[in-house]
Amino acid sequence: MWNIRSLTGGDEEQGESLLGEDSGGLCSLSTTQRIYGFAACFVAGVACMLLSMIVFVKPMKFAVLFTFGNLLAVGSTGFLLGPAQQLGMMFDPVRVFATAIYLGCVVIALICALWIHSKVLTIVAVIVEIGALIWYSLSYIPFARRMVSELMIRLCDTEL
């Protein structure tokens, strides 16, 4: 599990830590720098997503800004865990399909916005991207996907 002492600078026990301290010397960022990097990247991603709402009437600009912000926010955890561990967790067998669908939706949204120039397809792609991101994020919470699936089955079941 995560060793919170390494996050706070306490006991220097070796073990798996929240910030991936055992990177083998490949990362020269200190713990404080990693936290600042995570915060800056996450805040920039959220800011891009919020700013994209301003240009919602222009779906092409909206899709590019929203997707860029989305990728910044998701990628910000690479500062905490390290890029290799982040990619390893993303392509873990539990969430490999959710990751593939999410990344596919990101690509499709950008293609619809930048290459096809279809407003309807762009909006649909962004909506599917949001759903894929939610499903991907739920894979990090124990039993969350099962609970959401059961809830959706109950809500959408028309049999009385």
N, C-alpha and C positions, 0 to 999 in steps of 0.2 A: 504494500500500500504506500501511500505518499508519506514522506517524512517531512512534517511541517517544521521541524527544528532547522532543517537546512534552508527553508524559506525565510525564517526569521533571523538566521545567523547564529543560532544557538549551538548546541552540541554538533560537532563535526563527524558524526557517525557515518560510515559508508553504508549505502543502501540506495534503493530506488527513491528518488526524490521528486517532488512536484516539478522542479525546474530542470530536470534532466542533467544534473551536475556531472554525471559520469559519461560525458561526451567524448572522452579520450583525448582531450586537448584540442578538439576540432573547433570549438567555439570559444572565442576569447572574451565574450561578454560576461560581466559580473552579474550577480543576482539582481542587483538594483537596476542595472542597465536593461536586463531582460524584462523586468516588470515595467519599466518606463517604455520600452519598445512595444510591449503588449498593449499597454494603455493607449499609447499614441496611435498605433495601428487600428485598434478597436474603435477609438473615438473618431478617427478619420473615416473608418468604414461606416459607422452609424451616421456621421455627418453627411457623407455622400448619399446614403439611403434617404435621409430626411430631405436633403436638397433636391433629390430626384422627384420628390412630391411636388415641388414648385414647377417643374417642367413636365408635369404629367400630361398636359395637353399636346405635347410633342413626344409621341411614344418612342421615337428613335433616341432622342437625348435621354429620355427617362430610362430606357432599357440599358443604355451604356452606363449611365451614372449609377443606377441601382445595382447593376451586376458588378461594377467595379467596387462599390461600397460593400456589397455582399462578400466578394472575394477577399477584400481587406479584413473584414470582421472575422471571417472563418480562418484566414491565414494568420491572424494575430496570435493565435495559440501556438504557432510555430516558435515564437519568442520564448514562451514558457517551457515547452517540451523539447524544443529543438526540431528542425525540419525532418530529420530522419524518423524520429519517434512519432511525430505528427502524421507523416505519410503512412507509417506502419499501422497506426491506429485507424486511419481512414480506410485502409485496404485490409483491415482485419476481416476474417470471414463473417463476423456478425454484421458488419456494416458495409461490405464491399458493394452490394447491389444498391444500397441507398447512396453511397458515394458516386457510383457510376451514373445513376439516374440524375443526381444533383449536378455533376460536372457536365453531363450530356445536355441538361436543361440550360445551363449557363451558355454553352456553345450554341445551342439552338436559338436562344434569346438574342445573342449577339449576331448570329447569321440573319435572323428575321429583321433585326433593326438596321444593320449596316449593309447587308448585301441584297436582301429581297425588298426592303423598304415597304413592308406591309404593316400597317398600324394594327390591324386586327390580329395577325399572327404574332406580332411582337407582344401585345398585351396578353394573349393566351400563353405564350411562352414564359412571360414573367410570372404569371399566376401559377403555372406548373412549377416554375423554379422555386417560388415561395413554398409551395406544398412539398417539394422535394427537400428543401432545406429544413423544413419542420420535421419531416420524417427522418432525415439524417440526424438532426439534433436529438430527437427522441431516442436514438440508438445509444446515446451515452447515459440515459437514465434507466436504471433497472426496471423492467416490466412496463415501461411507459408505452412502447409500441403495442404491446398486447392489450393494455387497458384502452388505448385510443381505438384500436381495431374493434374491441368488444363494444365500446360506446357507439361507434359508427354503425355497427351491425344493429344494435338496439334502436338507434335513432332512425335508421333507414329501413328497418323491417316494416313492411306494410301489412304483414299477416296479423290479423286480430284474433 
